[in-house]
Amino acid sequence: MTYAIDVQGLHKRFGDKHVVDDVTFRVAPGRICGFLGPNGSGKTTTMRILCGLLTPDAGSGQALGFDIVREADQVKRRTGYMTQRFSLYEDLTIAENLAFTARVHGLDRRRERVDAALERLGLASRRDQLSGTLSGGWKQRLALANATLHEPALLLLDEPTAGVDPKARRTFWDEIHALAAEGLTVLVSTHYMDEAERCHEIAYISYGRLIARGTVDELIAGSGLVTFHGEGPDAYRLAHELTGRPGVETAAAFGATLHVSGPDRAALEAAIAPWRCEPWRWTEAAPTLEDVFIQLMDRSRDNVS
Amino acid sequence: MTGASGAGGFAWIRVVAVMIKEFKQLTRDRITYAMMLAIPVIQLTLFGYAINTEPRHLPTAVLTYEDSRYARTLIAALESSAYFDVVAQARNPAELDRMLRTGQVQFAVTIPGDFTRRVARGDKAQILVEADATDPSATGGAVAALAALPTQALARDLTGALAARGAAPQPFEVVVHRRYNPEAVTAYNIVPGLLGIILSLTLVMMTALSVTRETERGTMETLLATPLEPLEVMIGKLAPYVLMGLVQTAIILALAAVLFDVPMASGWIGLSVGVALFISGSLALGFLISTVARSQLQAMQMSFFYILPSILLSGFMFPFRGMPAWAQWIGEAIPVTHFLRVVRGSLLKAQPLADQWRELSALAAFVLIVTALAMIRYRRTLD
């Protein structure tokens, strides 16, 4: 089977910073792969390497069966890339931006495609509006329409929904799923847990290293975390108290509920033992993806330092 | 209410906060910082040393029809005035005319064959001094100095019986022809020169900004992720500015003719080639700047750094020959210098193409070098 993304041992350094450190992964066609990791972990750099914007210092790979370095042109023709920052021309209208992209890709039936994209976006009536005047959510949807205008087989989305309201985010993700259903492969970076949960699979990168890979369930099961929910007075103060105790990986208050998790059941239970009495009520819960990521983040920091 | 200052009104502590922030930002932007320190030094050096509105030692060619003592004395007198440096002897009027037209010399002096005889007889002896007056300020001082020549030049040679000739109002007469600009109209020199300056100002800066803007706004990243080739981007981005440069040229030339009556002698072929090369070179330079500058502000500053010497050292504002040798060398390296010579040579002196090949080759070299550098510098990736 030809993977949509198939890269081995990618390295990229900027000065003495090792931004991408031996990254190897594969994504099968038609899958939505969530790309997660803390800020500055190398997500954007990896995406830029994949679409030929950066040359890797070492390593090799293919995107859609083409070599990402030697055949970058072929990759670019078949890939849609949406940058983290809105990067369409704010001083061109919505229709003009789409028409420009259509021309650059040498598409036939240009007018038809642009009209269809506008129709799908629901922006047909605002086609002559300057794209700079759109709100954040609309800008992102326009950027997505722009990145998919040439019907790419691979879509790279770099934090596409940062700063976008929940409803617009949901619409955006519905569109991504619709595209994936048509066979498009998507690599999307995000910091939102609900978005990560909507991905078919997840790749977690930290300090340039890919440290976890799999579906949401696999990651949660593989983490070996134990989680308890505590309900009672002053959840916030207790969270503060528990943080940093042996066996406690995370302790966070969500309203009146306290959420604690750790890798070692005995140690965790020992930590919360003094509060396992009235008026507190404790229940064991399934760890969330967020618990898993915080654990991954802490571990990789320990490894580096 | 907490803190040192009141809720409303003016508080120094807040002024100081802004001041400290501003100063830190200023020192962080290295180019701006360097410009603020470099500009006074550069300006002072240029204005102080390089610029001389009354040039001396101007290259002069002489055509002598008689090899006489008077002729030699006259030439010596010209040289001792410090305004004229005799650099060439012409063999015939055509050669003399060519030297003046190509700009090889600023003055052409003709001493007629009957000079000695006429001086001796007191019979209206004349010498002819032709000045290249395309830039009136370059020749003004020298022409003024010619007034004293007749009474002083031959004073020592006119002895004995001829002493009376020396005492007479004037033993000979200097006929001055201001060629190419007989009425010494400054506008004739400035207006064609402005073509070079305006094209540089707008084209270099506009191109530099147009590419840097893409980098600054992040649209360059999207552009690079498309199948566009570097040459495609360069041609596509520059073509509209070529058109703009041509429109500007047409407007300036039309206004020069209509408002200032600048002669449009001819030399249209040389002028067209010169304009084409200069526009291409300026655009390529703008593109090159944009591959170095990281922000639009830096692009502006770098363009300014190019334009400042273009105005001061190209012969646009101050006579080129008035500058010391080192400043002339710098001037020769500035494209505008060569472009101005082509424009003035074409419009005012009707230079044929053959006279302009040096300046045109210099412009062609400029286009080639800058385009090559720009293509090398342009990155297809964000590396």
Interface residues (C-beta under 8 A of the other chain):
Chain A: R48 C51 G52 L53 L54 T55 D73 K76 R77 T79 Y81 T83 R85 F86 S87 L88 Y89 E90 T101 V104 H105 G106
Chain B: R217 G218 T219 E221 T222 L224 A225 T226 P227 L228 T381 L382 D383
